[in-house]
């Protein structure tokens, strides 16, 4: 064990590890935040808290969160876990930043989701949202600066997460020169030709904001490379690219400061996940699902109902599988879990409707008295998701684009049947899982149906070998190490 003094590590993200609600009697109940960023960071930070002081700064998302933030502005520690400070951001400012810019503009840009003949259109409304986004980032930068000033052993490290907070690194640097700043993108990054859909000043401000950091991290080389390309093409920054090394992608010199750009793929805390999946509630769900599907082969997908996840084409591919390979009718069931997401946005509501519609069509077209070809469930249920991973024969992960995709890694770790993985080549996870997955072009519905067929017919020995390889890779990229690598790179930065 080391006797090194404890240093301060600050994390900033929109969604935090916990969110509160009010129970019927008015008391507070807490629930865990969802999504890939939150689960990876929670696990990584819990490991870091053994030798450093940590504080996670996030936005108050619910009314109960706001009440907590007002009562206890200095931070709170629910369930004895990572301490959290919630920022009480005015609802209008929050909505402009979160819905108006982060989710409907930056997310769409990096995932290349715009229906470009019609969208985006940047007018006065967008400018109001952009002002909110700037103000929201200022709130976070001010809170980080305040906490960093209180560090017993400076300099503090500030780990700023995602596209919600692209401006915060620069704003924090302007407020405090001594803080070590990292920014991490859990999404893809758009190539310059697409990135330039953004208004020129916004495109420049977002890049300049991230370049306020000493270290900019990405989940895959492709995304880091696109970021470097954008820095060069949009800002005319001085970019150096590394073609070798253990994950380093390059560096950008801009406005007298150099930012290291690096790749840190994120995996899974395999022992913790396996232990959770052995608990009673998961066992019960696994038994119920097996009963409902009566020994048939299972194709499983687990996603949020998110445009980038490509659920509609996935269902189309399943329909094509049943239409072109009648031998599977009655022999296979598709379990599609599509959990609610961002329902404030009209595009998401329409997409959810479309998912329902196709599911209905498939069951009408192929269903029989004793076989329901597709079970679609939109109710978020974590233990049931773990159970589905345990009993899947095939796991379908076919996003249009995805920063990493943790389901592709969790599935093989939990699999009790040595599942075959059908994986989009556009997911960041493909960079590390390609050897043992069946890679597909997510736009090619027929190729996805072919891959499902190949996965269903793969020999047991081949499935065992591939699944073990997938699980080993995912386990080797555990969040504790992922975070520790970023912290040491940040502390080693000049
Ligand atoms: C996914 C992405 C994260 C992002 C999160 C936001 O999980 O991987 O990068 O932070 O979505 O989701 P939210 O539900 O908070 O809008």
Boltz pocket constraint, residues with backbone or C-beta under 6 A from the ligand:
constraints:
  - pocket:
      binder: B
      contacts: [[A, 14], [A, 15], [A, 34], [A, 35], [A, 36], [A, 37], [A, 38], [A, 162], [A, 185], [A, 186], [A, 187], [A, 341], [A, 342], [A, 403]]
      max_distance: 6.0
